[in-house]
Amino acid sequence: CVCEIILKSKEDAQMLDPSDPGWEPSSIADIATMVVDDDPMITKIVEAALLNMGMTNVYAINDPRQAMDFLAEGIGGVQLIICDLQMPDVSGIDVLEQVRLDFPDLPFLMLTANRSPDAVSKAVGKGVSSYMVKPFQLGELQDRVWQLINRRDRGLGKESNLPGSLNS
């Protein structure tokens, strides 16, 4: 994994919701994100990339059972989830299914080392917003997060024609 962090421009940040008269580029700090991966190194790398983008409210969780408990208690204002597919005891699909019960449009980015079309197809069928195959460049992760946030703010739900999206 390349640890180069690419910062976005002020113009990119303003794309999040330019119609909001009180919008400030630092508003990305208000986007609560949950990162779930059983590999502590991955959660630390993803968390660092998100913090570098300006997010300040990142929940890094290494035990998928804790993530499920967190979700059962009522998602805690989380507006974006980044989750590994293959974890012990509770899979990323299990987390996705739990999220989709109450939050069908919440942006959900699945990370996976599994390149199998069956794994991707199953995630798509369960309503994942986007996915990335590990290993990935941190700049690619940040770009995907920006895309998901922009699509959420425009009310478009799942990705459709973005590079690396599920339907392209």
Buried (B, 14 or more C-beta within 10 A) or exposed (E): BEEEBBEBEEEBBBBBBEEEEEBEBEBBBEBBBBBBBBBEEBBBBBBBBBBBBBBEBBBBBBBBEEBBEBBEEEBEEBBBBBBBBBBEEBBBBBBBEBBBEEBEBBBBBBBBEBEEEEBBEBBBEBBBBBBBBBEBBBBBBBBBBBBBBBBBBEEEBBBEEBEBBBEE
